[in-house]
Amino acid sequence: MPKKTSPSQASRADTAQIGDAGSASSALAIAAQQLGPEQQLFNKLLDQIEKQSKELNHLKTLVDAHASERAAKLAPLRQQVRALQEQLVLYLDQRLQSPKGLSQRVCADMRELVFMLLDDLLGAGEPSPALRAVASRFGADDDGMEDGLDAETSAELNRAMAQAMGVPVDEEELLSTEEMMEALMRKMQAEDEAAIQAHAARQAKRKKSAKQKQAEQEQLDAHSALRSIYRKLASALHPDRETDPAERLRKTRLMVRVNAANESKDLLALLHLQMEVDQINPASVAALADDKLRAFNRMLKSQLKDLQAEYQSVLGHVQMVFEVGYGAVSQKHLDGSLRLATQRLQTMVDYLQRDVVTVQNDKMLKKWLKHQLSLIDMAYNT
């Protein structure tokens, strides 16, 4: 009987295939007994881009497979936690409506705790009709709690905060929290744009050094080289000039790739397309003049920098969301993170199940309330 393959094993298999794939950029590498500085740099950048691309694809493949596995395992536990929290809120609300045997202090503590639980529940999914009814009694809406303030008082506070931060608002204008934040963001964006323009104006007045002039010229050369490659490909592959239906379809597909590569300034993709349609070959790449290679190398450096930035962005997101710590991420790290997350949720389920039973005894309810509020105080003061 064939063994079943787990998502983790499938992810490892996909990763292995990526690692074993042939070098797509090696066909462009310049082969010669003696290479000039720009030729050496060209080959080095090809290798670095290929390596970084593999690492990025490896990480994305690993994470995509893990995210599916994680969702399948954690979703039922999260639903169970939410259901138990809602059950707890409904019971406490019911008890508050019939508070016989409870002191005013205990009732106040219960209202405070229900208020907090409602805030979490309303902000994390569609509430049930029963939960909506409780939220209505506590003055909440689907966007969360308003800290017990009526709309006019909240708007007045928001207007005062906006004015204190230098945001121009009308004295009679009622501002919601969202509107106040949007006004603040617009002010900050305007200030940033003004600072950028002022910096650009100061830079324009300064006399450019020879190094700056050379960098600007190399930038122009790089854009010119990219446009030249794109035009050659577009001229050869434009589907409207093709009468054969099958060939028109092939060229249409190629032009989609050409346009995408040009849009993202992906020099390697354009060079590979040129090789695919026989516009260039390894010998013609090796014969490029130094100034042309220099322009290519500038674009390749930019491409490598973008790949490195994307890798770090994906890695940072994975480290933060899955709590796997710093450094490279492996399947072992992700598996350990999932086990920890599962244990945490299962512990929450166990505690909430006990809580639902505990609160139904008035004597235990008072102790439970005191303990819950002390935990909340500790969390806020940490």
N, C-alpha and C positions, 0 to 999 in steps of 0.2 A: 504494500500500500504506500503510495507516494506521501512524503512528509509535507505538511502545510508550511507555507512561508509566511512568517510574521511581517508586519509593516517595517519593523526595524531591519530584518534581514533583507527585505526588498530594497530598502534604502541603501544598505551596504553594497548590494549587488549593483544598483544604479551608479553609486559612487565609484565602484571598481571599474565599470565600463568607461566612465568619464576619464579616470586616471590612465586607462590603457589606450585611449584613443590616439590615433596618429597625429603627428604635429602638422596642423594646418598651415602654420606660418613658415615651416621649414622649407617649403617650396619657394618661398620668396627670399630666403637667406642667400647672401652673396657668397659664392664659393670661389676662392682664389688663393694662390699660395701666399701672396702678400696683399694685405688689405690696408687701405688708407684709414685715417682716423674716423672719417664720416661713415665709411663702410663698416668698420668695426662697431661703431655706435649703433648703426642701423640693425646689424645682426643681434647685438646685445638687447636692444629695445624689443625686437621681435620675440626673443626668448622670454624676456620679463613680462611682456603682455600675455604671451601664451600661458606662462605659469600662473599669473594673477587671474586670468580668465578661468583656468581650471579650478583654482582655489575657490573662486566666487561661485562657479557652477556646482562644485562639490558641496559648499555650504548651503546653497539654496535647495539643492536636491535633498540633502539631509534634513533640513528644517521643514520642507514641505511635507515629507513623509511623516516626520515626527508630529507636526501640527495636526494632521488627520488622526493619528493614533491618540494624541493627547485629548483632542475634542471628544472622540468616541468614549474614552475612559472617564473623563472628568465631567462631561455634561450631565449624566444621570445623577452624580453626587451633588452637583451644584443645584439641580432641580430639587433634590431632596432637602438640601439646606434651606432653600427658599420656601418650600412648602412648610417646613417645620417652623421657620421664622414667622411666616404668615399665621400659622396655627397659634403660635404664642401670642402674637399681636391681637388676634381675634378673641382669645380667652381673656387677656388682660383688659381689653376694651369692654367685654361683657361684664367682667367683675367690677369695673369702674362705674358701670351703669346701675349696678346693684351693690353698693359698697358697704352693706351692713357688716359690722364686725371689724371694719378697717378704719384706722385713724386717718385724720387729715394728712398727716405726714406721709403715711404709707401710700395714700392715694396720689399725693403730689409726686412721690418717687415713681409710682407706676406711670403717671402721665408723662413724666420726663423720659422714662425708658421707652414707652410706646412712641413718643415723638421721634426719638433717635432711630428706632427700628423702622418706622414708617419712612423716614428720610432715605435709608438704605434701600428699602424695598421699592419705593417709587422711582428711584433713580437707576434701578437695575432690571427693568422689564415691565411688561404690561400687567398692571394690577388686576386682580379678580374683582367682580362686583362687590363682594363682601369687604375687601380691603379698601375699595373706593369709598364705601360708606363710612368706614372708620376714618379715612383720610379727610373726608368732608367734615366730620365732627371735630377733627383736630386742626382744621384750617389749612390743609395741605392740598397741593395739586399734583399733576403728573410730572412736573418738573422738580418736585422735591418740596421741602418745607421752607417757609419764609421767616423762620425764627420767631413766629408768633406775632409779627407786625402786620398791621393792615396795609393795604396797597398805598394809601396816601402817605402814611408815615415812612414806609420803605422808600417811596419815591423822593420824599424830602431829604432823607438821609443820603440817597444816591446823588441828588443834586448838590448837596453840601460837599460830599466827597469829590465830585467832579470839579467844583469850583476851587476846592483846596488844592487840587492837582493842576490847576491852571487850564482846565478844559472849559471853553466858552459855552455856557448854557443859558437859556432864557430863565428869568426869575420865576416865571409861572409854569415852566415846563415840568411835567411829571416824567421822571426817568425810571425805567425799570433797571434792574441790575445789568441785564444784557445790553441795554442802550447806553448805560454809563460806561461799560467796558468797551463797547464799540467806539464811542466818542473818544475815550482815552487812547485806544489803538490808532485812531485816525490822527490824533494830535502827535503821537510818538512817530508815526510813519512820516508825517509832514516834516517834523523836526529832523528825522534821519535823512530825508531827501534833500532838505535845505543844507544840511551839513555836507552831504556828498557833493552837491553842486558847488558849495563854497570851496571845498577841497579841490575839485576839478578846476575851478577858476584860478585858484592859487598855483596849481601845478602848471596851468597853461601859460602863466606869466613868467615862470622860471625858464631859464635857458636850458635846453636839453643837452645832456652829455653825449659824448660819442657812443657810449655803451647803450644809452637809451635809444638813440637814433638807429643803431644797429639792430636792437631788439624789435623796434617798430618795423624796420625794413624786412626783417626775417618773418615777422608776423604777416606782413603783406604778401611776401613770397609764398608762405604756407597756404594762405587763402587762395592765392592765384593758382598754385599747384593743384589744390583740391577742386577748384572750379574747372580747371583744364581736364582733369580725369573725368569729372562728372559729365562735361559736355561731350567728350569722346564716347562715353558709354551711352548717353542719351541719344546721340546721333546714330549710333549703330543699332540701338535696341528699340527705337521708337516704334510701337506696334501699329500706329496709323499708316505707316509706310509699307506694311507687310500685307500681301494679298492672300497668302496661304493661311487658312484658318488655324491649323495646328501650330504653325510658326508664329502667328500673331499671338496665340495663347501663351506660347513659351516666352516670347519677348515681353508680354504684359507682366508675367510673373517675375521675370528678371528686372524689369523696370521698377516694380514694387520694391524689390531689394535695393536697387540702386538709389531710389528716392529716400528710402529709410536710412541707408548708410550716409548719404549726403546730408540729410537732416541732422543726424547725430554726429557729423564730422568724423565718421569712422573710416580713416584712411585705409586700414588693413582690409576691411570689407570691400572697399572700392578696388583695391589692388587685386584681391582675390577674384573679383568679378571680371576685371580686365584679363586675368589669366584664363578664366573660364571661357571667355569669348575670344580668346587668342589675340588680344590687343597687345599683351606683353608676355614675356617669358623670362626665366631666370637670367639669361644672358643679357637681355635688355635692361633689367634692373641693375645688374653688375656694371653696365656701361654708363649709368647715369652720372652726370657731372656732379662735382662736389656741392655746387650751389643748390642743385635740385635735391640731392640727398639731404643737405642741411635743412631745407624746407620740410622734407618728409620727416626728418628726425624731430623737428620741432613739433609737428603734429602728433607723432608717436609718443613723445614725452607727455603731451597734454592728454592723450588717450590713456596712457598708463596711469597718470595722476588721477583721472576720473575713475578708472577701475579700482584703484587703491582706495579712493574715497568711498566708492560704493561698497566695497568689501568691508571697510571699517564701519560703515553705517549699518549694514546688515548684521555684522558681528555684534555691534553694540546693542542693537535691538534684541537680538537673541539672548545676549547675556543679561539684559535687564528683564525681559518678559519671562524667560525660563529660569532665571536665577542660577546660572551655571558658573558664575565667577568670571575672572579675567583670563585672557589667553585664548588659545585656539579652542574650538568646540568640536567634540567628538560624539559619536553615538553613545559612548559610555556616559558622558556628561549629561546628555539629554535623557537617557534612560533613568539616571539617578534623580534628575530634576522631576521627572514624571512620578517616580515612586514617592518622593517627598511631598509633591502636591496632592497625590492620592491619599497619603497618610493624613495630611492636614485636613482635607475635606472630610475624610471618614471620622476623624476626631471631632470635628464640628458637628457632624451628624449625631454621633454618640452623645455629646454634651447636650445638644438641643432636644434629643429624645428624652433625656433625663429631666431637662428643664420643663418640658411640657407636662410631665407628671408632677414635678415638684411644686409648680405654681398653683396646683389645684388644692393644696393644703395650705390654709391661711397662715399657720405657724411657720411652715417652711417657706411660704411666699415672702414673708417679711425678711427672713435671713437671706433669701436668694436675691431680693431687691438690693439689700445693703451690699452684698458681695458684687453684684453686677455694676452698681454705680461706683464702687471703689475701684473696680477694674478700669472703668471708663476714665475716672480721675487720674489713675496712674498712666493711662495711655496719653492723655492730654498733657500731663506734666513731664513726660519723658522727653 
